[in-house]
Structures are given as C-alpha cells and as structure tokens.
C-alpha cells in the first residue's frame, strides 16, 4: 500500500518535532536544571576549625553553608576543653554547599590510665615506661640504698602511689631511687663556657637536676654559654642535687666581672 506523499511529509515533520523536543529537554535538564540543582561548578573553601569552641561551631558553619558531625573525642593539653583539635576535610579543601565536616573534640577530662609497675626497675627503664604510658617523670629523690638508680618508691604530689591506681593521662610521677651509697658524693662538673644544651645534658647525665637558670643580656640570635654555676666546679655534691646556671651571649661574657678566668680555665 502506497502512503500518499502529503501524509509521509506530515509524519516526518511530527517525528522531527518529537526528536527536537526530546533533545531540547535533555539539554535543558543537563545544562540548566541539573547544574542549578546540584550547585555544579560552585564550591566552598573549608575553614580552619582548630581551636574553635563547640559553643560557636553551629553559627560559624551555618554562616558558611556547611554542617558538622562529631566523630571522635580525645584529650590533649595543647587545647582547652571542648575545642576542636582535628577536622576532615582539611582546611583549604573545596567542597559543595551543605557538606558535612567531621570533627574531633578535646575532652573536658583526660582519660585515666593505671600507674605502671616501676618498682625495682632502673631509672632509665622507668622513664621509658612512663613515656610509653603517656605519663611524665617528675622530680627524682635519692634515698640511701646499695643500688644506684633503682626505683624504690613512686609519688604523686608528695603522696605515695602504687601500681594499678588510676590516674589522669599526662600526670607527673616523682621517683624515689637508690643513691648507691659510696657513689652519692662527687665533684660538681665544670660547665663554664659550655652551651646551655650541652650543660643540661651533662647535669642530667651526672644524675643531678637542673636548678634555676638566670639569663644575662640579650640572648636573641646569639651563641649562649654558661658563665657561672652553683655549686661551683669541683665542689662536692650528692646525686639529685640541683645545679643553678647563669647564661649570657658568648660575646658579652668577657665584660662580666670574674668570668674570663673561669671560662678560660674550662
């Protein structure tokens, strides 16, 4: 059966119109409606939230068309309680509007940890154990004992503590250790003319403690050395005694009375 040419022409015209409508609708959807709906091509720079208090986070992020979710809490002494210490995505990242920022918040109270077993251990081993348990070594008190630097007792704020007691993470534990009897008295090391860091290393390595540090002159961008100490070099000291230091720029020490002969004799 032969279709009249007029009817065929009309069918083709209708078909072309339908195709045009479909193509046009597709283009409008992908290039106009969809980009507008998804904010295509628009992004927001993630702000730095570290240090921001939780009381301020809602308003701060709402003003920037962002949201947040707390996914972790931990404790650090570097930030006040209930402040943000970590975030994801990181500051400077580019995200879409209404993106959720995952945050880690500093706890109000530090978690507790048990006091580790340090008794009858060497001082060096005890220090390593404290560090691994995120605790701090405080003052060292020497007590008569034939065993040098053997831990005899643990204290917190002057009170005896025992292994297993729960304390706040980051707490300071003072140690009472043996003095080794005959080795408890010796000559104070000569620290004159040495840089401060080297002097501190010698003091701690001699089982002494850092005392007061007095600064003379402008120490900015200068080589700093010890020009005075107490007790003086050669004076008798005991294990655990503090050594006070006076420091100054090396260029200034020759102008300080009585220093030149001490340092040159070092």
CORVEN-V632214 format. One record per backbone hydrogen bond with DSSP energy under -0.5 kcal/mol. CO is the residue of the C=O (numbers start at 1). NH is the residue of the N-H. E is the energy in kcal/mol with one decimal. If there is no record, write none. Layout:
((CO & NH & E) (CO & NH & E))
This chain:
((4 & 8 & -2.2) (5 & 9 & -2.2) (6 & 10 & -1.7) (7 & 11 & -2.2) (8 & 12 & -2.3) (9 & 13 & -2.1) (10 & 14 & -2.4) (11 & 15 & -2.7) (12 & 16 & -2.4) (13 & 17 & -2.0) (14 & 18 & -2.3) (15 & 19 & -2.4) (16 & 20 & -2.4) (17 & 21 & -2.3) (18 & 22 & -2.4) (19 & 23 & -2.9) (20 & 24 & -2.8) (21 & 25 & -2.7) (22 & 26 & -2.4) (23 & 27 & -2.5) (24 & 28 & -2.5) (25 & 29 & -2.4) (26 & 30 & -2.5) (27 & 31 & -2.5) (28 & 32 & -1.8) (28 & 33 & -2.3) (29 & 34 & -3.3) (32 & 36 & -1.5) (33 & 37 & -2.6) (34 & 38 & -2.3) (35 & 39 & -0.6) (35 & 40 & -2.3) (39 & 42 & -2.4) (44 & 46 & -0.5) (44 & 95 & -2.6) (46 & 92 & -2.9) (47 & 49 & -0.7) (49 & 52 & -2.3) (52 & 84 & -2.1) (53 & 56 & -1.8) (53 & 57 & -0.6) (54 & 57 & -0.5) (54 & 58 & -0.5) (56 & 60 & -2.0) (57 & 61 & -2.4) (58 & 62 & -2.5) (59 & 63 & -2.0) (61 & 64 & -0.9) (61 & 66 & -2.5) (62 & 65 & -1.7) (65 & 98 & -3.9) (67 & 101 & -2.5) (69 & 71 & -0.6) (69 & 103 & -2.3) (72 & 105 & -2.1) (74 & 107 & -3.7) (76 & 79 & -0.8) (80 & 83 & -0.9) (82 & 54 & -2.3) (83 & 106 & -2.9) (84 & 51 & -3.3) (86 & 104 & -2.2) (88 & 102 & -3.0) (90 & 93 & -1.9) (93 & 46 & -3.2) (93 & 95 & -0.5) (95 & 44 & -3.6) (96 & 99 & -1.3) (99 & 67 & -2.6) (100 & 102 & -0.5) (101 & 69 & -2.2) (102 & 88 & -2.3) (103 & 71 & -2.2) (103 & 72 & -0.9) (104 & 85 & -2.8) (104 & 86 & -1.2) (105 & 74 & -1.9) (106 & 82 & -2.7) (111 & 169 & -3.2) (113 & 167 & -2.8) (115 & 164 & -2.7) (116 & 118 & -0.9) (118 & 121 & -1.6) (121 & 151 & -3.1) (122 & 126 & -2.6) (123 & 127 & -2.3) (124 & 128 & -1.7) (125 & 129 & -2.2) (126 & 130 & -2.5) (127 & 131 & -2.1) (128 & 132 & -2.1) (129 & 133 & -1.3) (130 & 135 & -2.8) (131 & 134 & -1.6) (134 & 170 & -1.6) (136 & 138 & -0.5) (136 & 173 & -3.0) (139 & 141 & -0.5) (139 & 175 & -2.4) (141 & 177 & -2.7) (143 & 179 & -1.7) (145 & 180 & -1.0) (145 & 181 & -0.8) (146 & 148 & -0.7) (147 & 150 & -1.1) (149 & 123 & -1.9) (149 & 151 & -0.5) (150 & 178 & -1.8) (151 & 120 & -2.8) (153 & 176 & -2.8) (154 & 161 & -2.4) (155 & 174 & -2.9) (156 & 159 & -1.8) (159 & 156 & -2.8) (161 & 154 & -0.5) (162 & 165 & -1.7) (165 & 115 & -2.5) (167 & 113 & -3.2) (168 & 171 & -1.8) (171 & 136 & -3.0) (172 & 174 & -0.5) (173 & 138 & -2.9) (174 & 155 & -2.6) (175 & 141 & -2.8) (175 & 177 & -0.6) (176 & 152 & -3.6) (176 & 153 & -1.6) (177 & 143 & -2.5) (178 & 149 & -2.8) (180 & 183 & -1.5) (181 & 184 & -2.3) (182 & 185 & -0.7) (184 & 239 & -1.0) (186 & 237 & -3.2) (188 & 234 & -2.3) (189 & 191 & -0.8) (191 & 194 & -1.8) (194 & 226 & -2.5) (195 & 199 & -2.6) (196 & 200 & -2.6) (197 & 201 & -1.9) (198 & 202 & -2.1) (199 & 203 & -2.5) (200 & 204 & -2.4) (201 & 205 & -2.2) (202 & 206 & -1.2) (203 & 206 & -0.6) (203 & 208 & -2.2) (204 & 207 & -1.5) (207 & 240 & -2.8) (209 & 243 & -2.2) (212 & 214 & -0.5) (212 & 245 & -2.8) (214 & 247 & -2.9) (216 & 249 & -0.6) (217 & 219 & -0.7) (219 & 222 & -1.2) (222 & 224 & -0.7) (223 & 250 & -3.1) (224 & 196 & -0.7) (225 & 248 & -2.0) (226 & 193 & -3.6) (228 & 246 & -2.4) (230 & 244 & -3.1) (232 & 235 & -2.0) (235 & 188 & -2.6) (237 & 186 & -2.3) (238 & 241 & -2.3) (241 & 209 & -2.5) (242 & 244 & -0.5) (243 & 211 & -2.5) (244 & 230 & -2.1) (245 & 214 & -2.7) (246 & 227 & -2.4) (246 & 228 & -1.2) (247 & 216 & -2.5) (248 & 225 & -2.4) (249 & 252 & -1.6) (249 & 253 & -1.0) (250 & 253 & -0.6) (250 & 254 & -0.5) (252 & 255 & -1.4) (253 & 256 & -1.2) (255 & 257 & -0.5) (256 & 259 & -1.7) (258 & 262 & -0.5) (259 & 263 & -2.6) (260 & 264 & -2.4) (261 & 265 & -1.2) (263 & 266 & -1.6))
